[in-house]
Amino acid sequence: MKTSREPSWISDLNEEEIEFIKFFILSSGSIKELATIYSTSYPTLRKQLDKLIQKIRISERKENDNIIQLIQQLEKEGRIDQEIADTVVQEYGKSLNCLIVD
């Protein structure tokens, strides 16, 4: 069953991250099994999973962020140009992505 709208956090993921999630699901969430699939260590995959979790949380935060909502409202009201609104939201989103810890 397809939904009419995918969650916004999915659009923030790259192909490699989506593939990782796919294999994670297909392995029933077993990092040990993923380590075999990716021919890498458990700690390495655990770190990759933790980064994905952070990325999704930040994406959800951006979706509910008051500053982003304000910029979008100002654009909707015609008080700022759409291009400027998009640029501000994009740059602000990049600053939130800096919160992802390696």
ROSE-4610 file (N, C-alpha, C; in Angstrom, 1 decimal, always signed):
// ROSE-4610
residu = [M/M/M/K/K/K/T/T/T/S/S/S/R/R/R/E/E/E/P/P/P/S/S/S/W/W/W/I/I/I/S/S/S/D/D/D/L/L/L/N/N/N/E/E/E/E/E/E/E/E/E/I/I/I/E/E/E/F/F/F/I/I/I/K/K/K/F/F/F/F/F/F/I/I/I/L/L/L/S/S/S/S/S/S/G/G/G/S/S/S/I/I/I/K/K/K/E/E/E/L/L/L/A/A/A/T/T/T/I/I/I/Y/Y/Y/S/S/S/T/T/T/S/S/S/Y/Y/Y/P/P/P/T/T/T/L/L/L/R/R/R/K/K/K/Q/Q/Q/L/L/L/D/D/D/K/K/K/L/L/L/I/I/I/Q/Q/Q/K/K/K/I/I/I/R/R/R/I/I/I/S/S/S/E/E/E/R/R/R/K/K/K/E/E/E/N/N/N/D/D/D/N/N/N/I/I/I/I/I/I/Q/Q/Q/L/L/L/I/I/I/Q/Q/Q/Q/Q/Q/L/L/L/E/E/E/K/K/K/E/E/E/G/G/G/R/R/R/I/I/I/D/D/D/Q/Q/Q/E/E/E/I/I/I/A/A/A/D/D/D/T/T/T/V/V/V/V/V/V/Q/Q/Q/E/E/E/Y/Y/Y/G/G/G/K/K/K/S/S/S/L/L/L/N/N/N/C/C/C/L/L/L/I/I/I/V/V/V/D/D/D]
num = [1/1/1/2/2/2/3/3/3/4/4/4/5/5/5/6/6/6/7/7/7/8/8/8/9/9/9/10/10/10/11/11/11/12/12/12/13/13/13/14/14/14/15/15/15/16/16/16/17/17/17/18/18/18/19/19/19/20/20/20/21/21/21/22/22/22/23/23/23/24/24/24/25/25/25/26/26/26/27/27/27/28/28/28/29/29/29/30/30/30/31/31/31/32/32/32/33/33/33/34/34/34/35/35/35/36/36/36/37/37/37/38/38/38/39/39/39/40/40/40/41/41/41/42/42/42/43/43/43/44/44/44/45/45/45/46/46/46/47/47/47/48/48/48/49/49/49/50/50/50/51/51/51/52/52/52/53/53/53/54/54/54/55/55/55/56/56/56/57/57/57/58/58/58/59/59/59/60/60/60/61/61/61/62/62/62/63/63/63/64/64/64/65/65/65/66/66/66/67/67/67/68/68/68/69/69/69/70/70/70/71/71/71/72/72/72/73/73/73/74/74/74/75/75/75/76/76/76/77/77/77/78/78/78/79/79/79/80/80/80/81/81/81/82/82/82/83/83/83/84/84/84/85/85/85/86/86/86/87/87/87/88/88/88/89/89/89/90/90/90/91/91/91/92/92/92/93/93/93/94/94/94/95/95/95/96/96/96/97/97/97/98/98/98/99/99/99/100/100/100/101/101/101/102/102/102]
x = [+0.8/+0.0/+0.9/+0.7/+1.5/+0.7/+1.4/+0.8/+0.9/+0.1/+0.1/+1.3/+1.8/+2.9/+4.0/+5.2/+6.3/+6.7/+7.2/+7.6/+8.8/+8.8/+9.9/+11.3/+11.5/+12.8/+13.4/+12.5/+13.0/+13.7/+13.2/+13.8/+15.1/+15.5/+16.8/+17.8/+17.4/+18.4/+18.9/+20.2/+20.7/+20.5/+20.8/+20.6/+21.2/+22.4/+23.2/+22.5/+21.9/+21.2/+19.9/+19.2/+18.0/+18.2/+19.3/+19.7/+20.0/+20.7/+21.1/+19.8/+18.9/+17.6/+16.9/+16.9/+16.2/+16.9/+18.2/+18.9/+18.7/+18.6/+18.3/+17.0/+16.0/+14.6/+14.6/+15.3/+15.3/+16.0/+16.9/+17.7/+17.0/+15.8/+15.0/+15.7/+16.4/+17.1/+18.3/+18.9/+20.1/+21.3/+22.0/+23.2/+24.3/+24.2/+25.2/+25.0/+23.8/+23.6/+24.0/+23.7/+24.1/+25.7/+26.4/+27.8/+28.3/+27.6/+27.9/+27.6/+26.5/+26.1/+27.1/+27.5/+28.4/+29.9/+30.2/+31.5/+32.3/+31.7/+32.3/+32.0/+32.5/+32.3/+31.0/+30.6/+29.4/+29.5/+30.7/+30.8/+30.7/+31.2/+31.1/+29.7/+28.9/+27.5/+26.7/+27.0/+26.3/+26.4/+27.6/+27.9/+27.1/+27.1/+26.3/+24.8/+24.3/+22.9/+22.6/+23.5/+23.4/+23.3/+24.2/+24.2/+22.8/+22.3/+21.0/+19.9/+19.9/+19.0/+19.0/+20.2/+20.4/+19.9/+20.2/+19.7/+18.2/+17.6/+16.1/+15.5/+16.1/+15.6/+15.7/+16.9/+17.1/+16.1/+15.9/+14.9/+13.5/+13.1/+11.8/+11.8/+12.9/+13.0/+12.8/+13.4/+13.3/+11.8/+11.2/+9.8/+8.9/+9.2/+8.4/+9.1/+10.1/+10.9/+10.1/+10.0/+9.3/+9.9/+11.2/+11.8/+11.5/+11.5/+11.2/+9.7/+8.9/+7.4/+7.2/+7.9/+7.8/+8.2/+9.3/+9.8/+8.8/+8.3/+7.3/+6.0/+5.6/+4.4/+4.6/+5.8/+6.1/+6.1/+6.6/+6.6/+5.1/+4.4/+3.0/+2.2/+2.5/+1.8/+2.3/+3.4/+4.0/+4.9/+5.2/+6.1/+7.6/+7.9/+9.3/+9.2/+10.2/+10.2/+10.4/+9.8/+10.0/+11.4/+12.2/+13.6/+14.4/+14.1/+14.8/+14.3/+13.0/+12.5/+13.2/+13.2/+13.9/+15.3/+16.0/+17.5/+17.7/+16.9/+17.0/+16.7/+15.6/+15.2/+16.3/+16.9/+17.9/+19.2/+19.6/+20.8/+20.6/+19.5/+19.1/+19.2/+18.6/+18.6/+20.0/+20.9/+22.3/+23.0/+22.6/+23.2/+22.7/+21.5/+21.0/+21.7/+22.0/+22.7/+24.1/+24.6/+26.0/+25.9/+24.7/+24.5/+24.8/+24.9/+25.1/+26.6/+26.7/+28.0/+28.6/+29.8/+30.5/+30.9]
y = [-1.2/+0.0/+1.2/+2.1/+3.3/+4.4/+5.3/+6.5/+7.6/+8.6/+9.7/+10.7/+10.6/+11.5/+10.8/+10.8/+10.2/+11.2/+10.6/+11.5/+12.4/+13.6/+14.6/+14.1/+13.3/+12.9/+12.0/+11.3/+10.4/+11.1/+12.3/+13.1/+13.7/+13.7/+14.1/+13.0/+11.8/+10.7/+10.5/+10.1/+9.8/+8.3/+7.8/+6.5/+5.4/+5.7/+4.8/+4.6/+5.7/+5.6/+4.9/+5.1/+4.4/+2.9/+2.5/+1.1/+0.5/+1.2/+0.8/+0.4/+1.4/+1.1/-0.1/-0.2/-1.4/-2.7/-2.8/-4.0/-4.2/-3.1/-3.2/-3.8/-3.4/-4.0/-5.4/-5.7/-7.1/-8.0/-7.5/-8.4/-8.4/-7.9/-7.8/-7.0/-6.0/-5.1/-5.7/-6.8/-7.4/-6.7/-6.0/-5.3/-6.4/-7.5/-8.6/-9.1/-9.3/-9.8/-8.7/-7.4/-6.4/-6.3/-6.6/-6.6/-7.7/-8.8/-9.8/-9.3/-8.7/-8.2/-7.1/-6.2/-5.1/-5.5/-6.7/-7.1/-6.1/-5.7/-4.7/-5.0/-4.3/-4.6/-4.1/-4.7/-4.3/-2.8/-2.4/-1.0/+0.0/-0.4/+0.5/+0.7/-0.4/-0.3/+0.4/+0.2/+0.8/+2.3/+2.8/+4.2/+4.8/+4.0/+4.4/+4.5/+3.6/+3.6/+4.8/+5.1/+6.2/+7.5/+7.7/+8.9/+9.0/+7.9/+7.9/+8.4/+7.9/+8.2/+9.7/+10.3/+11.7/+12.5/+12.0/+12.7/+12.8/+11.7/+11.7/+12.6/+12.6/+13.4/+14.9/+15.3/+16.6/+17.0/+16.1/+16.4/+16.6/+15.8/+16.0/+17.3/+17.7/+19.0/+20.1/+20.0/+21.1/+21.2/+20.1/+20.1/+20.9/+20.8/+21.4/+22.7/+23.2/+24.3/+25.6/+26.4/+27.7/+28.7/+28.7/+29.6/+29.3/+28.0/+27.6/+27.8/+27.6/+27.9/+29.3/+30.2/+31.6/+32.1/+31.6/+32.0/+31.5/+30.3/+29.8/+30.6/+31.1/+31.9/+33.3/+33.8/+35.1/+35.0/+33.9/+33.7/+33.5/+32.8/+32.5/+33.8/+34.7/+36.0/+37.0/+36.7/+37.6/+38.6/+38.5/+39.5/+39.3/+38.1/+37.8/+37.0/+37.1/+36.4/+34.9/+34.1/+32.6/+32.1/+32.7/+32.3/+32.6/+33.8/+34.1/+33.2/+32.9/+32.0/+30.6/+30.1/+28.8/+28.8/+29.9/+30.0/+30.0/+30.8/+30.9/+29.5/+28.9/+27.6/+26.6/+26.6/+25.6/+25.8/+27.1/+27.4/+27.1/+27.4/+27.1/+25.6/+24.9/+23.4/+22.9/+23.4/+23.0/+23.2/+24.4/+24.6/+23.6/+23.1/+22.1/+20.8/+20.5/+19.3/+19.2/+20.4/+20.4/+19.8/+19.6/+19.0/+17.4/+16.9/+15.4/+15.2/+14.3/+14.0/+12.8/+12.8/+11.6/+10.7]
z = [+0.0/+0.0/+0.0/-1.0/-1.0/-0.4/+0.3/+0.9/-0.1/+0.0/-1.0/-0.7/+0.5/+0.8/+1.6/+1.2/+2.0/+3.1/+4.2/+5.3/+4.8/+5.2/+4.7/+5.0/+6.1/+6.5/+5.4/+4.7/+3.6/+2.5/+2.2/+1.1/+1.5/+2.8/+3.2/+3.2/+2.9/+2.9/+1.4/+1.4/+0.1/-0.2/-1.4/-1.9/-1.0/-0.6/+0.3/+1.6/+2.2/+3.5/+3.3/+2.2/+2.0/+1.8/+1.1/+0.9/+2.3/+3.1/+4.5/+5.3/+5.2/+5.9/+5.4/+4.1/+3.4/+4.0/+3.9/+4.4/+5.9/+6.7/+8.1/+8.3/+7.6/+7.7/+7.3/+6.1/+5.6/+6.5/+7.3/+8.3/+9.7/+9.7/+11.0/+12.0/+11.6/+12.6/+13.2/+12.6/+13.2/+12.6/+13.5/+13.1/+12.8/+13.5/+13.3/+11.8/+11.4/+10.0/+9.0/+9.3/+8.4/+8.3/+9.4/+9.3/+8.3/+8.2/+7.3/+5.8/+5.7/+4.3/+3.8/+4.7/+4.4/+4.5/+5.0/+5.3/+6.1/+7.2/+8.1/+9.5/+10.5/+11.9/+12.4/+13.5/+14.2/+14.7/+15.3/+15.8/+14.6/+13.5/+12.3/+11.9/+11.8/+11.4/+12.5/+13.8/+14.9/+14.8/+14.4/+14.3/+13.1/+12.0/+10.8/+11.2/+11.9/+12.3/+13.3/+14.2/+15.1/+14.3/+13.3/+12.4/+11.7/+11.2/+10.5/+11.5/+12.7/+13.7/+14.0/+14.1/+14.3/+13.1/+11.9/+10.7/+10.7/+11.0/+10.9/+12.0/+13.2/+14.3/+13.9/+13.3/+12.9/+11.8/+10.8/+9.8/+10.3/+11.3/+11.9/+12.7/+13.3/+14.0/+13.0/+11.9/+10.8/+10.4/+10.3/+9.9/+10.9/+12.1/+13.2/+13.8/+13.1/+13.6/+13.4/+14.5/+14.4/+13.4/+13.3/+12.4/+10.9/+10.6/+9.3/+9.0/+10.0/+9.8/+9.6/+10.3/+10.2/+8.8/+8.3/+6.9/+5.9/+6.0/+5.1/+5.1/+6.3/+6.5/+5.8/+6.0/+5.4/+3.9/+3.4/+1.9/+1.4/+2.2/+1.8/+1.7/+2.7/+2.7/+1.7/+1.0/+0.0/+0.6/+1.9/+2.5/+2.2/+1.8/+1.3/+0.0/-0.8/-2.1/-1.9/-2.7/-2.6/-2.7/-3.6/-3.7/-2.4/-1.8/-0.6/+0.5/+0.6/+1.6/+1.5/+0.3/+0.0/+0.4/+0.1/+0.4/+2.0/+2.7/+4.1/+4.8/+4.3/+4.9/+4.6/+3.4/+3.0/+3.9/+4.0/+4.8/+6.3/+6.8/+8.2/+8.4/+7.4/+7.5/+7.6/+6.7/+6.7/+8.1/+8.8/+10.1/+11.1/+11.0/+11.9/+11.6/+10.3/+10.0/+10.6/+10.9/+11.6/+13.0/+13.5/+14.8/+14.8/+13.6/+13.5/+14.0/+15.0/+15.6/+14.9/+14.6/+14.0/+15.1]
